[in-house]
Amino acid sequence: MKLENKVAVITGAGSGMGRSMAYRYAQEGAKVVAADIKLDGVESLMPEVADFPGQVTGFQVDVSSCEQVEAMLDFAVSTYGGLDIVVNNAGIMDGMVPVGEVEDSMWNRVLDINLNGVMFSCRHAIKIMTERGKGGSIINTASVGGLQGCRAGAAYTASKFAVVGLTRNIGYMYATKGIRCNAICPGGIETNIGVGLRAPSEFGMEQATKGVALSPRFGKPDEVARVAVFLATDDASFVNGTTVTVDGGWTAF
């Protein structure tokens, strides 16, 4: 049990990679606050982990709300007595919309969730972790779209590049406090994130999908979850302020 008695918060835990992370963390003995804007997926996970050494408790959160994010982290402390791991995994796509077609409402919505939500969580988690003096691990879900310029539309790409930069800044700034911060950059993963909440841009889809055929295959959510376990453990004690690309070799071409 690599995460025995560790307290972890995972956002976007109702489906896809986040759900797989909550499953794996509980399997490794963690006490998990599985947070999502909808709790159906979290509730369906609980019977699956009932016999695991760890625990899973659901928490409804809209990560674009600073107040709700802070309440989520405070809930973990009050429920389980601490905070050791935070996985900022919640995110949305942007319909592959290029900058010439971006509406302010979409731009703001994508950055509110993909970037501001991560910052809110990191800021409050670091406050809690530094006050406790025991360090911790923060893991941000970025994307290969945060490493290369045309894996999505303008808003998503900008948000994930920013998450990568924020991760590196946090990793170095707080290394002497015992806090590690790393980002996972998944490639194509079999999840329900799709292309976003609206019909995709025809031009954007045409441009952004030109390289899809170069991907060896789509990954499984559990393949990302296993990386998230590694980054949270002492096995990754000297891994800090960096990105781990999980894409089957897609960006190696």
LUMGUKE-706834 format. One record per residue: x, y, z of N, C-alpha, C in turn; residue in three letters. Coordinates in steps of 0.001 Angstrom, whole numbers, plus 500000, padded with zeros to 6 digits. Layout:
REM LUMGUKE-706834
XYZXYZXYZALA ...
END
This chain:
REM LUMGUKE-706834
500844498810500000500000500000500000500882501243500000MET 501142501770498837502081502879498693501538504203499223LYS 500221504287499421499622505537499885498872505341501202LEU 499311504384501986498613504055503223498491505272504136GLU 497256505575504513496910506670505429497194508060504879ASN 497545508176503611497696509485502997496309510052502688LYS 496161511359502844494891512020502531495038512709501177VAL 494147512360500265494231512883498898492913513496498469ALA 493008514566497690491852515170497039492058515054495535VAL 491040514568494842491111514414493389489895515088492781ILE 490113516052491891488988516691491211488726516002489871THR 487514516177489370487122515479488156487099513979488368GLY 486743513556489581486844512153489975485617511333489616ALA 484651511942488962483430511218488641483499510382487391GLY 484550510583486576484643509847485321486081509843484830SER 486334509030483832487602509044483127488825508869484009GLY 489827509694483761491097509573484479490932509812485967MET 490110510792486354489917511092487762489296509945488526GLY 488346509283487914487706508132488557488711507002488730ARG 489516506777487704490548505746487787491588506096488845SER 491903507370488974492850507790490014492282507516491397MET 491019507864491617490401507618492922490395506128493244ALA 490107505308492252490112503851492409491499503357492827TYR 492514503786492086493886503355492356494382503860493713ARG 494055505108494035494496505667495313493889504887496484TYR 492611504576496388491962503801497447492565502401497532ALA 492892501843496395493515500520496355494877500537497056GLN 495554501683496981496876501822497598496799502346499035GLU 495584502444499582495429502761500994495150504203501331GLY 494941505056500333494705506476500601493274506735501067ALA 493136507803501832491822508336502185491528509443501181LYS 490542509223500328490342510055499145489060510865499230VAL 489185512169498989488021513000498716487911513077497199VAL 486915512405496672486695512341495230485689513418494853ALA 486164514469494224485343515649493970484974515761492499ALA 483768516223492257483303516428490885482102517356490926ASP 481817517979489791480645518847489724479363518033489744ILE 479460516758489329478358515812489428478858514598490194LYS 478073514108491139478543513042492012478089511647491589LEU 477359511533490486476872510218490068478017509226489901ASP 479063509652489201480186508757488952480923508384490221GLY 481052509338491132481714509061492414480900508073493221VAL 479595508267493237478736507373494006478760505956493451GLU 478867505833492137478936504498491546480296503840491796SER 481316504640492098482641504101492402482703503492493793LEU 481962504042494712482106503642496117481918502145496364MET 480919501481495757480806500023495977482014499259495439PRO 482644499779494404483797499103493810485019499130494723GLU 485100500132495584486276500273496452485961499947497911VAL 484762499455498163484316499237499549485242498316500330ALA 485857497339499656486722496381500343488198496747500236ASP 488495497904499690489884498343499560490406498846500904PHE 491707498873501095492250499382502358492043500875502562PRO 491882501628501462491615503057501563490139503365501634GLY 489809504658501595488423505109501661488174506159500592GLN 486921506270500179486525507310499225485300508020499747VAL 485377509342499805484247510181500183484007511186499067THR 482768511358498664482446512277497584482297513719498070GLY 482562514649497158482377516068497456482032516779496153PHE 480913517492496158480483518207494952481172519565494884GLN 481792519860493741482533521105493608482517521603492177VAL 482403522897492039482652523581490777484010524243490939ASP 485012523741490236486374524218490484486601525645490013VAL 485664526206489262485811527611488864485467528568490005SER 484951528026491103484607528823492285485695528672493339SER 486361529760493650487412529723494666486854529255496011CYS 485692529738496373485102529380497661484841527875497745GLU 484329527291496653484040525863496668485317525031496699GLN 486338525476495996487605524753495992488230524767497386VAL 488231525909498023488791525989499367487983525145500354GLU 486665525140500187485819524313501048486117522830500855ALA 486402522448499623486745521053499313488006520610500062MET 489042521452500024490290521104500690490145521133502208LEU 489387522094502706489125522150504146488328520929504601ASP 487437520446503733486653519248504036487571518038504206PHE 488575517938503343489521516821503458490234516858504808ALA 490635518052505225491330518191506504490416517843507672VAL 489186518356507627488261518114508741487779516662508777SER 487690516027507613487194514648507544488270513635507870THR 489463513842507334490516512842507456491728513305508261TYR 491728514557508709492770515012509606494046515511508970GLY 494017515755507666495231516261507028495052516434505538GLY 496147516725504852496143516865503400497554516585502899LEU 497705515492502165499018515076501683499160515172500169ASP 498055514971499461498097514882498000496902515621497426ILE 497149516437496424496067517082495688496277516811494201VAL 495263516282493560495318516035492120494286516935491445VAL 494767517950490747493889518879490040493662518347488629ASN 492605517563488508492364516827487274491173517346486470ASN 490262518066487099489058518532486392489431519445485233ALA 488729519286484123488995520136482968487951519949481883GLY 487905520904480966486995520819479830487749521169478551ILE 487191520709477428487739521047476115487064522318475581MET 487443522698474366487006523999473847486439523960472431ASP 486037522770471989485445522676470661486437522893469526GLY 487720522784469823488786522969468812488701524338468135MET 488197525322468855487943526639468254489246527431468135VAL 489643527835466943490846528647466774490599530074467240PRO 491679530823467422491559532124468067490664533088467296VAL 490626532957465992489795533860465203488309533656465403GLY 487928532533466032486518532228466262486142532213467739GLU 487107532472468605486858532353470049485917533441470541VAL 484904533017471268484017533960471952484517534167473382GLU 484297535363473899484761535677475249484212534689476276ASP 482963534315476116482339533431477098483047532078477144SER 483408531544475970484110530256475943485508530399476522MET 486219531428476082487569531656476579487584531714478104TRP 486685532501478663486636532672480114486250531377480825ASN 485306530633480259484861529393480880485981528353480919ARG 486685528197479804487776527215479741488890527591480702VAL 489269528860480737490341529260481649489900529239483108LEU 488625529537483353488120529465484731488279528056485299ASP 487971527054484496488025525667484972489432525098484868ILE 490052525223483703491327524553483449492522525220484119ASN 492442526529484330493581527250484897493270527844486268LEU 492224528658486352491920529292487636491612528260488706ASN 490877527213488340490570526163489308491818525497489857GLY 492802525297488980494077524716489417494796525675490365VAL 494830526947489999495497527933490853494826528037492213MET 493477528106492234492771528181493513493166527015494415PHE 493186525824493823493478524619494593494921524604495079SER 495861524920494192497271524938494575497516525958495682CYS 496937527126495540497155528185496525496702527766497912ARG 495509527207497998494990526835499318495682525584499844HIS 495988524650498957496680523433499385498052523763499954ALA 498760524685499316500084525069499802499990525747501165ILE 498961526549501352498755527162502672498577526091503735LYS 497744525099503443497493524017504401498759523206504640ILE 499442522852503558500628521996503672501770522685504403MET 501967523969504144503056524687504822502745524891506296THR 501493525127506620501125525294508029501298523987508801GLU 501025522866508145501205521564508795502669521180508896ARG 503477521683507952504912521431507980505332520029507602GLY 504465519312506903504771517932506526504970517760505024LYS 504934518864504280505099518774502830503883518164502164GLY 504067517735500931502961517134500198503266517058498721GLY 502331516499497981502482516348496538501260516919495835SER 501505517804494882500445518360494046500675517857492625ILE 499632517322492041499705516783490686498643517468489847ILE 499066518128488789498143518830487901498011518083486586ASN 496789517865486154496581517265484841496659518354483785THR 497743518333483030497884519248481897497478518472480638ALA 498327518447479632497981517780478380499161517895477433SER 499216517010476440500177517257475361499816518565474660VAL 498560518997474822498134520300474319498776521455475056GLY 499434521172476174500185522179476901501660522151476563GLY 502024521266475644503410521148475201503570521476473726LEU 502501521282472967502530521526471530501336522391471142GLN 501460523060470026500536524146469730499202523810469116GLY 499031522602468588497772522364467865497206520985468158CYS 496967520743469436496257519519469828494819519828470213ARG 494471521110470223493114521539470580492940522955470068ALA 491895523626470556491674525009470176492532525961470982GLY 492309527263470763493166528281471377493015528337472893ALA 491790528267473396491565528416474839492144527241475615ALA 491862526036475160492375524844475837493901524835475807TYR 494472525136474644495926525141474502496556526155475448THR 496008527364475473496539528396476365496428527970477827ALA 495304527367478186495103526966479580496098525899480003SER 496369524955479140497261523858479517498729524271479483LYS 499102525156478563500452525723478626500638526458479950PHE 499605527175480370499685527913481630499793526972482824ALA 499090525853482791499177524877483875500594524314483980VAL 501213524058482828502591523570482836503518524606483470VAL 503379525864483095504204526916483679503963527095485156GLY 502697527067485562502353527191486974502959526045487776LEU 502880524849487230503434523668487889504927523824488132THR 505637524261487126507084524411487266507436525492488288ARG 506674526570488275506912527640489227506704527160490655ASN 505597526481490881505289525972492219506345524974492667ILE 506726524072491756507694523038492104508987523615492640GLY 509486524641491981510742525231492443510538526112493681TYR 509507526918493648509280527853494743509136527149496091MET 508475526004496115508135525368497387508900524072497638TYR 509948523831496857510728522609497048511330522528498444ALA 511801523653498954512423523641500283511395523485501397THR 510126523563501067509057523332502047508602521877502040LYS 509240521065501212508856519659501125507645519408500249GLY 507266520399499446506105520265498557506595520059497135ILE 506162518974496536506469518700495132505242519008494280ARG 505471519533493089504367519822492172504780519384490774CYS 504025518469490210504295517944488879503029517921488042ASN 503211517857486744502072517800485827502135516532484991ALA 500980515942484789500841514832483848500299515401482546ILE 500922515032481443500476515497480116499988514311479300CYS 498715513966479421498196512832478653498049513182477177PRO 498142512152476360497791512284474954496335511906474765GLY 496034511158473720494657510723473486494272509619474454GLY 493312509889475317492862508929476331491368508674476130ILE 490962507442476343489566507058476162488729507561477334GLU 488294508814477254487445509401478281486250510058477612THR 485387510667478423484180511305477891484349512804477702ASN 485591513305477726485781514752477613485397515263476229ILE 485528514428475203485116514816473853485856516043473356GLY 485137516888472617485759518106472094485252519351472810VAL 484311519180473726483812520331474457482304520353474529GLY 481778521474475007480352521597475275479556522159474107LEU 480203522370472974479511522929471824479985522214470573ARG 479289522463469463479707521867468193481110522355467854ALA 481977521448467414483354521854467150483471522774465940PRO 484506523556465932484828524385464781485295523491463643SER 484702523639462478485079522804461336486543523036460958GLU 486935524295460897488313524623460556489276524157461643PHE 488906524407462891489758523997463998489942522489464062GLY 488868521742463852488952520281463865489864519787462752MET 489722520379461583490542519963460448492030520166460756GLU 492352521304461342493753521596461629494291520764462801GLN 493505520680463855493988520048465084494086518539464984ALA 493331517937464091493323516472464003494253515925462928THR 495000516780462287495905516302461234496937515310461762LYS 497341515485462996498369514613463545497852513421464323GLY 496537513245464394495975512166465207496434510801464700VAL 496555510648463409496961509366462845498370508959463269ALA 499151509916463763500508509620464205500550509019465603LEU 499433509082466315499385508509467654499326506988467552SER 500220506280468247500221504818468142498898504174468538PRO 498254504729469568496954504227470018496404505181471052ARG 495132505001471400494545505736472511494889505016473821PHE 495089505793474862495398505221476162494146504970476986GLY 494313504192478032493241503909478987493390504848480192LYS 492288505248480799492380506095481989493276505521483074PRO 493262504203483228494077503586484268495567503750484003ASP 495954503902482743497369504093482429497856505458482919GLU 496961506420482957497291507725483528497228507658485052VAL 496251506937485566496083506827487019497311506222487682ALA 497936505260487031499123504628487611500288505621487704ARG 500368506531486755501388507575486822501080508523487980VAL 499797508825488166499390509693489273499705509065490624ALA 499625507755490717500027507072491957501527507247492176VAL 502313506976491143503766507108491262504171508504491732PHE 503613509534491116503998510902491458503625511275492892LEU 502642510582493453502205510875494825503036510157495876ALA 503808509156495468504526508327496430505956508806496646THR 506599508204497646508002508496497917508914507961496823ASP 508398507088495960509181506629494813509552507798493903ASP 508755508859493958508990510045493122509526511205493957ALA 510255510897495022510683511924495968511582512993495356SER 512267512677494249513152513647493609512599514112492261PHE 511322513862492042510644514310490825509815515524491189VAL 510192516674490662509540517912491091509647518978490009ASN 508553519711489828508543520839488909508670520445487460GLY 508156519285487124508339518800485757507024518240485205THR 507074517819483945505919517212483291506239515772482935THR 505262514909483086505385513520482671504400513305481527VAL 504938513053480341504099512864479161503636511420479094THR 502322511223478999501733509888478979500900509791477698VAL 501578509476476597500890509541475304501270508415474348ASP 501892507356474889502231506223474047503293506505473001GLY 503948507650473098504980508023472128504547508999471063GLY 503311509506471182502768510400470144503655511612469905TRP 504054512300470975504842513518470808506315513235470554THR 506706511964470571508099511619470274508389511699468786ALA 507333511710467962507532511758466503508011513136466074PHE 
END
